[in-house]
């Protein structure tokens, strides 16, 4: 079975100006929705507010993706989405209902409102890599035997000793090393393809 990355990137992004293309928007929401939500929660938004922020970002994307696609200097979709997310977060957090009360009265509150919000680009990249790993993991897991995946997961992700896992799964340590190596190769390749198609 040949694995292929989700259709984000090039062809999927070209389909986004068509608001009726539900499959394209479902894919974007599936890949980027959880990422945007986690960043919003890290910025101390309550779950309901984080959901609202995700909706605002996706609405902004829907409203401006066509113009973005026409720009010759547009860059990567992820970078553009991150800028929209950062601006939406700043707008969201500086609305009167979200401004923190300050002991200095309205003058201090106005000063706080003018402070630059922290840059979220590193968080966005981290969350994107996490989401890419989750997607690639789901793809690879479907293509390998259950005990092969479990050997990889227990020794790599849970950092359990190889000898212990080998005994538990009735495998040799050598076969676990091979399983880990093959799965890591597949994961890296899928993530690489995902990155290439986004450019």
PyMOL commands that set and color helices and strands:
alter all, ss='L'
color gray80, all
select helices_A, chain A and resi 9-15+22-42+47-70+77-93+96-98+105-114+121-141+146-157+162-169+173-198
alter helices_A, ss='H'
color red, helices_A
deselect
rebuild
show_as cartoon
